[in-house]
Each structure stands twice: as structure tokens, then as C-alpha cells.
Amino acid sequence: MKSAIVTGAGAGIGEAISKKLSENNYRVGMLDLNKDNVIEASKKIKNTTPLYADVTEEESVNEAFKEFGETPDLLVNNVGIVLFGPLEEHSVNDYSKSLNINLLGSFITSRILINDMIKRGSGSIINMSSVNGVNPGIGIGAYPASKAGVISMTQQMAIEWGKLGIRVNCISPGFIDAGMSKPIYEDKKVAALRGGAVPVGRLGEANDIANAVIFLDSENASYINGHNLVVDGGVISSVIAQLPRE
Ligand SMILES: NC(=O)c1ccc[n+]([C@@H]2O[C@H](COP(=O)([O-])OP(=O)(O)OC[C@H]3O[C@@H](n4cnc5c(N)ncnc54)[C@H](O)[C@@H]3O)[C@@H](O)[C@H]2O)c1
């Protein structure tokens, strides 16, 4: 049985990734800042352990990882937040909070585990970026910069750690009807408009992202390292095609 730790696992995409990993015979450590949520989520999924920590606090992450009891084969750095508002009204604190959680948090968790993975000579890390790490959006503060940073950090980890037996990749989800975006798509008109703009004709599901995690950690992906796997139904490739002609 392989093992994995998933961060931000108490809700949304992280919970779906944990479930899919469990179904694929992984033992899973589900880490989240929201203790009640992660305990409840873990109760519903077999072979999981709830872990409680803030990814920006190195000591508390260290303690939570110790509770898991082993260096996992796979680390999924899934935690992410988005703070809304026009950039000119964004406080410096909010900008730095997004960078700390979305980018630095994934470095902290990886830094804690990497030396044991290197000693073992195997492991894989999957970081969660976003289509906004490739193309920015309006009114989402530091989110695009933090997610672009995740793509760059992934590439650097991959070139430094690949020869030591550790593959590092990232996933950029598109319009996903889950987690932080779920409230947006509760408006059925918005859901239909957004889903209709996606070349495959629908919004994404948390499961689409969980499937990508399973693939990237599998033997079938053993030559994939430093890659940003965009899972968006083709939406960011269609930007120019969607511009008005007249
Ligand atoms: N939902 C989407 O449409 C979408 C699209 C693109 C990318 N993403 C990315 O996917 C990932 C998961 O998003 P989601 O939609 O499931 O979000 P979500 O808000 O439902 O879940 C995020 C989880 O992270 C936890 N968390 C937040 N800050 C934390 C911290 N400091 N330490 C530990 N845990 C913390 C929250 O408690 C929550 O359970 C994020 O990185 C997000 O940026 C989501």
C-alpha cells in the first residue's frame, strides 16, 4: 500500500483527491487548518488519518506529519485561498497572506519531507496551481502571482530533485464546480454560461482533478517531471477563438 499526505483536505478538491487516493489503495493523511471539517471528512473515507496544521507554520506542520508516522510516497500540496477585490484596494497584508499560504506553504510542507524522500530515493510531489497561474483574472489579488509562483517552484523542485528520485509536477485546474468556486456556480445562469464557454461543454468536477493526481503519481507518468498539467476542458486555449470578430 502506498501512502500520501494531502493538504487542504478538509473540503472541496482536497477531499475528492483523498477519496480517490483511498479508492486506489493509498493510506492518506488528510491535513487541514479546519479541524472539525477534516475530522468529519476523514470519517467518511477509509484508510485516512485527519491531521491538523496551518501550512504556513513550519513547527505545527512538522508535528502533524510526525503523527502520520511515515514519510509518504506522495505529497499533494493542494491548499489554496483566493481573496477577492480590486487590486488597487488590496491591502499589503492580504497580498502577502495569499503568497504565504499558496506559495510559501507548499515550500514549507515539501521542505519538511524532502530530505527523508531523498534518503529513501523515491517520492513524488504534486503542487496545485490554477489556470490563473497561466492567465491572470480580474479582482483576485495575489492569486495569479501566487499560482504562477507555484508553477515556477514546481519546475525548480523538479530539476533539483529529479536526479535524486523525486518527481515534482503541478496541476492547473480550470472552472471547477467544487470548493472555493462552488458558491459562484450555485447561480445556474452563471454555471451554464461558464460551462458553455468551455470547449468540452461543461464545468469541471473535483474528480477530474483527483484523476489527474492518480495519473501523475502512477508508473505511466514516470518520465513526467516539472510539468504543469492544465485540467480545464481546453478553456485557456480558447481565449483568442472567443474574442469578438465584429
Ligand atoms: N475550485 C476551483 O475552481 C479551483 C480552480 C483552480 C484551482 N483551484 C485550486 O485547488 C485547490 C483546492 O481548492 P478548493 O476549491 O478545493 O478550495 P477549498 O477552499 O474548498 O479548500 C481549501 C482547503 O484548504 C484549507 N486551508 C486554507 N488555508 C489553509 C492553511 N493555511 N493551512 C492548512 N489548510 C488550509 C481550507 O480549510 C480548506 O479546507 C486550491 O489550491 C485552489 O487554488 C481550485
Ligand as a Chemical Component Dictionary entry (heavy atoms), coordinates in Angstrom:
data_LIG
# 
_chem_comp.id                   LIG 
_chem_comp.type                 NON-POLYMER 
_chem_comp.pdbx_formal_charge   0 
_chem_comp.three_letter_code    LIG 
# 
loop_
_chem_comp_atom.comp_id 
_chem_comp_atom.atom_id 
_chem_comp_atom.alt_atom_id 
_chem_comp_atom.type_symbol 
_chem_comp_atom.charge 
_chem_comp_atom.model_Cartn_x 
_chem_comp_atom.model_Cartn_y 
_chem_comp_atom.model_Cartn_z 
_chem_comp_atom.pdbx_ordinal 
LIG N1  N1  N 0  -12.279 25.223 -7.113 1  
LIG C1  C1  C 0  -11.742 25.733 -8.213 2  
LIG O1  O1  O 0  -12.458 26.159 -9.138 3  
LIG C2  C2  C 0  -10.250 25.801 -8.395 4  
LIG C3  C3  C 0  -9.756  26.199 -9.644 5  
LIG C4  C4  C 0  -8.385  26.289 -9.824 6  
LIG C5  C5  C 0  -7.531  25.952 -8.790 7  
LIG N2  N2  N 1  -8.033  25.564 -7.580 8  
LIG C6  C6  C 0  -7.069  25.231 -6.533 9  
LIG O2  O2  O 0  -7.375  23.955 -5.994 10 
LIG C7  C7  C 0  -7.007  23.914 -4.614 11 
LIG C8  C8  C 0  -8.188  23.444 -3.770 12 
LIG O3  O3  O 0  -9.233  24.399 -3.929 13 
LIG P1  P1  P 0  -10.733 24.163 -3.413 14 
LIG O4  O4  O 0  -11.599 24.806 -4.435 15 
LIG O5  O5  O -1 -10.957 22.761 -3.038 16 
LIG O6  O6  O 0  -10.721 25.120 -2.133 17 
LIG P2  P2  P 0  -11.450 24.997 -0.717 18 
LIG O7  O7  O 0  -11.481 26.379 -0.176 19 
LIG O8  O8  O 0  -12.734 24.238 -0.825 20 
LIG O9  O9  O 0  -10.446 24.094 0.120  21 
LIG C9  C9  C 0  -9.222  24.573 0.590  22 
LIG C10 C10 C 0  -8.941  23.922 1.928  23 
LIG O10 O10 O 0  -7.667  24.434 2.373  24 
LIG C11 C11 C 0  -7.771  24.676 3.782  25 
LIG N3  N3  N 0  -6.782  25.717 4.134  26 
LIG C12 C12 C 0  -6.823  27.040 3.841  27 
LIG N4  N4  N 0  -5.745  27.651 4.353  28 
LIG C13 C13 C 0  -5.011  26.698 4.982  29 
LIG C14 C14 C 0  -3.796  26.723 5.706  30 
LIG N5  N5  N 0  -3.114  27.876 5.902  31 
LIG N6  N6  N 0  -3.315  25.563 6.204  32 
LIG C15 C15 C 0  -3.981  24.389 6.039  33 
LIG N7  N7  N 0  -5.175  24.316 5.368  34 
LIG C16 C16 C 0  -5.672  25.459 4.858  35 
LIG C17 C17 C 0  -9.203  25.152 3.996  36 
LIG O11 O11 O 0  -9.591  24.987 5.363  37 
LIG C18 C18 C 0  -9.973  24.259 3.020  38 
LIG O12 O12 O 0  -10.410 23.067 3.638  39 
LIG C19 C19 C 0  -6.505  25.319 -4.275 40 
LIG O13 O13 O 0  -5.105  25.367 -4.363 41 
LIG C20 C20 C 0  -7.129  26.179 -5.350 42 
LIG O14 O14 O 0  -6.387  27.356 -5.575 43 
LIG C21 C21 C 0  -9.364  25.489 -7.359 44 
# 
loop_
_chem_comp_bond.comp_id 
_chem_comp_bond.atom_id_1 
_chem_comp_bond.atom_id_2 
_chem_comp_bond.value_order 
_chem_comp_bond.pdbx_ordinal 
LIG N1  C1  SING 1  
LIG C1  O1  DOUB 2  
LIG C1  C2  SING 3  
LIG C2  C3  SING 4  
LIG C2  C21 DOUB 5  
LIG C3  C4  DOUB 6  
LIG C4  C5  SING 7  
LIG C5  N2  DOUB 8  
LIG N2  C6  SING 9  
LIG N2  C21 SING 10 
LIG C6  O2  SING 11 
LIG C6  C20 SING 12 
LIG O2  C7  SING 13 
LIG C7  C8  SING 14 
LIG C7  C19 SING 15 
LIG C8  O3  SING 16 
LIG O3  P1  SING 17 
LIG P1  O4  DOUB 18 
LIG P1  O5  SING 19 
LIG P1  O6  SING 20 
LIG O6  P2  SING 21 
LIG P2  O7  DOUB 22 
LIG P2  O8  SING 23 
LIG P2  O9  SING 24 
LIG O9  C9  SING 25 
LIG C9  C10 SING 26 
LIG C10 O10 SING 27 
LIG C10 C18 SING 28 
LIG O10 C11 SING 29 
LIG C11 N3  SING 30 
LIG C11 C17 SING 31 
LIG N3  C12 SING 32 
LIG N3  C16 SING 33 
LIG C12 N4  DOUB 34 
LIG N4  C13 SING 35 
LIG C13 C14 SING 36 
LIG C13 C16 DOUB 37 
LIG C14 N5  SING 38 
LIG C14 N6  DOUB 39 
LIG N6  C15 SING 40 
LIG C15 N7  DOUB 41 
LIG N7  C16 SING 42 
LIG C17 O11 SING 43 
LIG C17 C18 SING 44 
LIG C18 O12 SING 45 
LIG C19 O13 SING 46 
LIG C19 C20 SING 47 
LIG C20 O14 SING 48 
# 
